Amino acid sequence: MILPRLMSVLFALSLIIATPLQARISLLRDADIEYSLKKIAAPILQAAGLNASQIQILVVNDSALNAFVADTRHIFINYGLIMKLDTAPALQAVIAHEAAHIANGHITRRLGNAQIARTAAGLGMALAAAAGAATGNGKAAAAIALGTQGSAQRLLFAHTRAEESAADISSVRYMKRAGIDPSGAVEVQDLFRGQESLAQSRQDPYMRTHPLTRDRLRALKGLVAANPGGKRDPNAQYWFERMRGKLTAFKRAPSWTLRRAKSSASKDIALMRQAVAHHRDSNLKKAIAAIDGALALRPTDPYLMELKGQILLESRKFDQAVAVYRKAANRAPREPLILGGLGRSLLAAGHPKDALKALEAARGRDFSDARILRDLSVAYAKTNQPAMASLATAERYALQGRFKDAELHAKRAVDRLPRGSSPWQRAQDVLHASKQAKRRR
């Protein structure tokens, strides 16, 4: 049950729920976690010859062990896999392997001539475009926005053994080029050893989409042995421990977190975890004391400020939340999730005009965040802009694969917006995507 006051993980980790057709998949959107992933992934992506600023790594709200790519700009990792790993090099090995699928053109070849790529990308629906092109399956294209049904998912994400072997070779090279200990690759594969003998229904999703054989594992171990060296970067390990610590604090019971927090890698991580646990236990006094302790150790850290703002917001201390979110946004003015939090707190505090400014800035940097679009529609409505409210709602529904609802609100927007304007064109894009979805059913 989701507690109204805390909203549990739904509110706490900025959860985006996507329910396209029968599928139900969600992302855990959190600025601190995504920043940690950027720090950990940057040397790997650079070594792979990819632009680290153009590759977004997102966490899927799924406890199963899996990671995948569906286009050339996103890497998806289940939170279950992150929590299962013990070291930054192991996570870097996962990222290196998925980056290899991008760099080696495995995804590009599947995309082919995507008819809906331009429109879908304009709506932030990268996976919808990938599905339509990769599978040729109309239902998959209509069903996938941020997620997919099982059969379509396997068609889209499954790699051949040849692709897996090529990705293994490339990933070890990337890690060596980046000066990172490649033994993390073996650490990851050891998690799945022996699963090839299990029935497919009992295998982890990673095993089903990344076929592993004893021969391939043996070859991977040989590659790692032939490429010794590298180092375990304490900075990467810090961000790994911090990210995993925050995930476990929200995903495990508060009592579990409080028993283990003191054994965290650093005191600030321990205090952050305690703050989350106390917040989930509705103990505002202890939560604020803990997060203030973490901020005393890292006084300029915008992500710890954001967590404090979130605690205050969800505890209905709206004015205090606004003040803290403003400090966080000043420290990280280009971070859309922090700007979104600022806008949300301003809405709650009764300042819709100021909220609108923050939320529009957030959308400008991340137009695929359904929560920002939801809050934008509220802000537009409260500032007497019903047409823009309809547009934001239409885009949110389109992002979630709810094309019938998206079409309804897009038509309302088209009827009220100035013909030919940028918002009018965005509404037309939603209508076009909705029509495409209908044809493919």
Secondary structure, DSSP 8 states (H G I E B T S, - for coil): ---TTT-HHHHHTTEEEE--TT--EEEE--HHHHHHHHHHHHHHHHHTT--GGG-EEEEES--S--EEESSSSEEEEEHHHHHH--SHHHHHHHHHHHHHHHHTTHHHHHH-S-SSHHHHHHTT-HHHHHHHHHH--HHHHHH-SS---HHHHHHHH---HHHHHHHHHHHHHHHHHTTB-THHHHHHHHTTTTGGGS-GGGS-HHHHHS---HHHHHHHHHHHHHS---B--HHHHHHHHHHHHHHHHHHS-HHHHHHHGGGSSSHHHHHHHHHHHHHHTT-HHHHHHHHHHHHHHSTT-HHHHHHHHHHHHHTT-HHHHHHHHHHHHHH-TT-HHHHHHHHHHHHHTT-HHHHHHHHHHHHHH-TT-HHHHHHHHHHHHHTT-HHHHHHHHHHHHHHTT-HHHHHHHHHHHHHHS-TTSHHHHHHHHHHHHHHHHHHT-
